[in-house]
Amino acid sequence: MELHLSRRHRFLLVLEGALVGIATGVVISLYRLCLSHAEDAMRFVVDSLADRGVVALLWFFVLAIILVVVGKLMLFEPYTQASGIPQVDAEVAGRVDMPWQRVLPVKFVEGVACAFAGLSLGREGPSVLLGAMTAKGVSRVGGNERSRERLLVTCGAAAGMSAAFHAPLTGVLFAIEEIHREFSAPLVISVMTSSIFADFVSSQILGVAPLIHFVEFQTLPHRLYLAVVTIGVICGVLGYLHNKGMFCVQELLFDPLSDFAPYVRLSIPFAVAGVVAFAWPEILCGGDAIVERILHVQQTTFLGLVVLLLGKYVFTAICFGSGAPGGTLFPLVVMGSVAGAAFGMGLATFAGVPDAYVNSFIVLGMAGLFSAVIQAPVTAVVLVFELTGSLEALLATSVVSIVAYVVATVLGTEPYYEHLYERMIGAGHTREPHAGTRSHKVIRNYVIGTGSVAEGQAISQLDWPPDTLVVTVRKAGQNVVANGSTVLEALDVISVVMDEVAEPRYDKRIRLLCVTRD
């Protein structure tokens, strides 16, 4: 407890966070460079074979070789399949203990191979996993205990998101809102340090240009705010359909093939990618080609954008549902941009809205769909701010994100990564303790929420999990040694000691006591 509360402990967390950020910045920069070169090489090969008739079938032979390589790597290290974000959630929650020295290189190679194959997968999810495993490596070299290591894994996840999107604040919020789900000053400072250092390093290697460069956001007049609310509603509905469709593809198309994983499951997206490479190359990979088209949206039509959105979604659902090692965040952002462009073009065509505002609806569509799908509206707003650099976009973006979030919630949308996390845990990928393993104690902090079960109750009156102990209560900035008669008040921060192995079970029970009731 003395170490946990000491200033030296907090300083070391910041220092280690900086080391994690630097290391992650290097890893993700190399990853992005390799992905870019792989995609360029793929398009060069496909363009060279496009007009050569039967010779073009050679590309399918190349895809078959890549499929076998990726399949063998997935069998060698199962934690590398799919996005990587649910795996990081499970690592932070203590449900898995991934071998970082295997996951890191395997995920790297798989991502580059899938990019060369043209699969519609994102780089952000894998970047989060690569950052987390880089942080775990730094922690293991430093000889940290498990609880501290998991905090550094959160730092690595934030650094990975930051370096991937060139958006440090987005990395911080995503790590706290989606992964760690706990707010404390030492955690935020450590995560922010990692995120900033990772962004700085990647900027030195890749340049300071944002991942998606939009033209200047045009401030929308108040008379168009009915349209702003409308696109929020549309994004909420699209977010519901996005998640429902993704989950149905997984459960109806690929789950019955589980006995033949991974080769038979991977053969479907690889075959589709081979056809798409020659029939519709624009929807290949994460979506860089679509972004280029969106930047010149006036040269396309409303119907063309709707067809592009549907095509990108179906291809992404097939690729991701197969369990192929890649994420969906960048395709999601691209699809949101296309949805916003289609909405803006529709207003310009059928309602006489000036074309100058179409670009603004592109940005709003991106934020709205992100908020609805991920169920993280604050992260969506900050992401758009960092990509556009415009404070003028904050009001409209906030309205769209909140409306999309509310609509998606009312429709019963399952949070995307929570659903994937539950699927992974349900599949039995948990970390069971070995016989004879030495038990370690960990300390977790919890904030007493307003209106929670614990508010106004003495510690002895609450149903705590067995073998847990509330040791201190932080009240108005002062740490008080806890006893059974200590009354908990809203915004108190309690420090609870528990067994490391039992923590995943006990953590949920304690949160039910402390969380604000709806």
Secondary structure as GFF3:
##gff-version 3
##sequence-region A 1 518
A	DSSP	alpha_helix	2	5	.	.	.	ID=ss1
A	DSSP	alpha_helix	7	49	.	.	.	ID=ss2
A	DSSP	three_ten_helix	53	57	.	.	.	ID=ss3
A	DSSP	alpha_helix	58	76	.	.	.	ID=ss4
A	DSSP	three_ten_helix	78	80	.	.	.	ID=ss5
A	DSSP	alpha_helix	85	93	.	.	.	ID=ss6
A	DSSP	alpha_helix	100	117	.	.	.	ID=ss7
A	DSSP	alpha_helix	124	142	.	.	.	ID=ss8
A	DSSP	alpha_helix	146	165	.	.	.	ID=ss9
A	DSSP	alpha_helix	168	174	.	.	.	ID=ss10
A	DSSP	pi_helix	175	180	.	.	.	ID=ss11
A	DSSP	alpha_helix	185	206	.	.	.	ID=ss12
A	DSSP	three_ten_helix	222	224	.	.	.	ID=ss13
A	DSSP	alpha_helix	225	248	.	.	.	ID=ss14
A	DSSP	pi_helix	249	254	.	.	.	ID=ss15
A	DSSP	three_ten_helix	255	260	.	.	.	ID=ss16
A	DSSP	alpha_helix	263	279	.	.	.	ID=ss17
A	DSSP	three_ten_helix	281	283	.	.	.	ID=ss18
A	DSSP	alpha_helix	288	294	.	.	.	ID=ss19
A	DSSP	three_ten_helix	297	299	.	.	.	ID=ss20
A	DSSP	alpha_helix	302	321	.	.	.	ID=ss21
A	DSSP	alpha_helix	329	350	.	.	.	ID=ss22
A	DSSP	three_ten_helix	355	357	.	.	.	ID=ss23
A	DSSP	alpha_helix	358	374	.	.	.	ID=ss24
A	DSSP	alpha_helix	377	388	.	.	.	ID=ss25
A	DSSP	three_ten_helix	391	393	.	.	.	ID=ss26
A	DSSP	alpha_helix	394	410	.	.	.	ID=ss27
A	DSSP	alpha_helix	416	426	.	.	.	ID=ss28
A	DSSP	beta_strand	441	447	.	.	.	ID=ss29
A	DSSP	three_ten_helix	459	461	.	.	.	ID=ss30
A	DSSP	beta_strand	469	475	.	.	.	ID=ss31
A	DSSP	beta_strand	478	481	.	.	.	ID=ss32
A	DSSP	beta_strand	493	499	.	.	.	ID=ss33
A	DSSP	alpha_helix	503	514	.	.	.	ID=ss34
###
